């Protein structure tokens, strides 16, 4: 048995998300289909994150096991051949130790959210940004975002159906910058609650529009209704996952990770 690590790029606009089910095409199902066409096997493909419908990825790490010992470059070329008409591409492939786990070995996850902040709608970036036509106050949003950094109970930013065992997370990065008519939100943490990033962005945008949300009070409320709306999936990108060495990978236990 050989374990392969792959890195994926995908446009989630017309996908149901990462997880395979019967409701439509997913990242996981498309990759499994490609593997099956390549070698006849249909292994479980485990990703570093389980993105929702409409969410994109710049560099998503995943792993799977195959009985045969194939050259990693051959695997990459074959999967991309069978994914040619799919919104998914394999950026890299390598063999790794059995201790490596794309989800449980992950030490940090990085997300980006893009808001298009201009009066005119977009045609070129439709499905890849959240269009907010009213001017946003970058200073107010930045001041609020800084209060979210660190360890907090993020219940107010947690989806009601979130299955994480604990709402307490440590947000290492919550940064906002403007790039011409785009406002870019950057987040880093070891793990996130379901919809946590989108709920934070939705709340920060409300603050940028002048709504009277006090982040300290929102956190203290521990109630989803205390925060702002959920931002659309279209603007969210999984950017990358960080890992320790292969020797350390097996020491992270599944119950330490929620996503």
Beta strands, then each sheet from edge to edge (+ up, - down):
strand 1: 2-10
strand 2: 46-47
strand 3: 56-66
strand 4: 88-96
strand 5: 106-116
strand 6: 130-131
strand 7: 150-153
strand 8: 168-179
strand 9: 182-189
strand 10: 236-243
sheet 1: 2+ 3- 1+ 4-
sheet 2: 2+ 3- 10- 5+ 6+
sheet 3: 2+ 3- 10- 5+ 9- 8+ 7-
end
